[in-house]
Amino acid sequence: MSPLQIQKGTSRHSAYDLRDPHSDVEEVHTLAVLVDNEAGVLARVIGLFSGRGYNIESLTVAEVDHEGHLSRITIVTTGTPAVIEQIKAQLGRIVPVHDVHDLTVEGPAVERELALFKVKGSGDKRVEALRLADIFRANAVDSTLESFVFELTGTSAKIDAFAELMRPLGLIEMARTGVAALSRGV
């Protein structure tokens, strides 16, 4: 911390945005991309990432305006500040892309992910799995005599934590949707 107690890089709206664009530190960023809902757009966006060796941590796509034929692609990616700026600039140049927002630097955002967990177990392990599911507010959406399927919505960290606790109790399969995110406020 500096003598003025100013933290580095809170948002681009801050007068104290002290992020170094030449830093070698990898950062995780959530990008919201508004695109035309037409064939091949997702392939072009993904091609940009794969062609340049950029990594995608999470990807979600859904139509958000049926009448306007618009879809929203939410991408969680990692890179240095310079690489993130390059990704945003290159996304903005793709013709069917209308808007690119870096939710990580534009201010507070709400991020959630949905996951399904299949947990096999009996006896004490089964009881413990139900107890932990209750603590995490996971819903049991399917139950057999040998297994449960739990549904959990929350941050990626919450889902990771639940998965780690379920592994020793018999986690046999997991499916995740990827991050969906919106900026807070108006």
N, C-alpha and C positions, 0 to 999 in steps of 0.2 A: 504494500500500500504506500502510496505517496504521502507526503506530509499533509495534503489536503483531504485525505481519506477518499480519493476518487478511484473507483474501480474501473479497470480497462474494459472498453468495448461493450457497453450495455446496449446501445442501439444507435442507429444512424441519426435518430432524432435528438440525441443527446448532444449538448454542447461539449461534453467530455468524451466523445467517441475517440478513444485513443488506440483503436486497433491498428496494428502495423500491417499495411497491405503487402509488405515484403516478408512477412513472418513465415517461417518454415513449419509452424505448428499446424497440425491438421485439426480442423474444426468440423463439427457435424452441423449441417444446415438443412432446413425444411423449405422446399421450394413449392409454391403453388402456381401452376401453369394453366391458363385458360386457353383452350384450343377449339377449333372447329371439330364437331363430331362427325368425322368422315373416315372412310377406310384409309389405312396407311399412316395416319397421323402419329399414332403411338409408335409404330415401327420407325418413323423418322426421328422422333424424340429419343427413343432407346438407341437408335443407330448413332446418334450424336455422342452418347455416353460410351458405347462400346468401341466406336471408331477411334476415340481419343484416350481410351484406357481409364475413364472415370468410373468410380464404383457407385452403385446404387444400393443403399442399405434397405430401403423400403420403397414400394411403388403402389399407388392406388389410383384407379381411374373410374370415373362414373359420369354419366350425363347429368348436367345440372340445370340446363335450360332446353326443354324439349322443343319449344317453338323456335328458339334461336339457334338450335342445333349446336349447342356448346357443351363441351365436357371439361372437367377439371382433373388435372393430373397432379397428384401430390407426390413429390419425390424427396426422400431423405438421402442425402449424399454427404460424402466427406471430402475434404481437400483443404489446401492452404487458402488464405484469403484471396490470393491472386487467382488460384484455380477456380474458386467459387465465382468470382467476378467474370472469369472467362466463360464458365458454364452459362451464367445468366445472359451474357451478351450473345453467345451462340444460340441459345434457346430463342431469344428475342428475334433473331434473324430468320428463323424457320417461318415460312409463309403462313401456315394455318394457325400460328401462335398469336393470340391476341394480347395476353398479359403474362408477365413473369413477376412473381412476388417472392422475395426472400423473407419468409415469416420469422426467421431467426433474428434478423437485424431490424425488422420493421416495428418491433415492439412486442408486447405480450401476445401470446397466441395460445389457443387451446388445442392440444393434441391428444388423440385417443386411438386405440387399436382394439380390435376384437380378436379373441383367440378361443379355440376349442381344444380341450385336453381330454384324451382318453386315458383313464387310469384303471389298471387292473389290480385287484387285490381282494383279500378276504380277512376276516377277523379284525385284529387291532389296526392293521394298515388301512382297512376300509373305513373304520371309524375315524382314524386320524385324518384321512383324506377329506372326509365330510366336514370335520371340525375346521381344517385349514380353509376349505372352500367357503365356509361360513364367515371366517375372519376376513377373507379377501372379497367377500360379497360376490362369489362366483355362483352361478345357477347350475344345478344339476339338470341338464336338458334331456338326458337319457340315462336309464339305469337298467342293468341286468343283474343276475346273481353273481356274475364275475367282474363286472366293470361299471364305471360311470363315465359319462361325457359331461364335462363342465364347460360352461360358457363364461368368459371373463372379459370385461371391458375396462380399459384404463390406459395409463401411460405404458410405454414400452418397458420401462423399468419395473413397473408393477407386474407385468406379464412375465418378464424374465425371473423375477423373484418367486412368483407362484410356480413356474416351471421347475426351478431349482429345488423347491420344497417338495414337489410331487415326484421328482425322479426316484428318490429312495422308496417311495410309497407305491411304485408300480406304473409310472408314466410310460405308456407305450407308443403314443402318437400325439402329435400336436399340429394344428393348422392355425396360421395367423393371417389377418387381412392386410396388414401394413398400416401405416399411420395415415389418419385423416386429420386435417388441421384447418383451423380458421383463426384469423387474427381477432383479438378481443376488441370490443367497443365498436364505434361507428366508423 
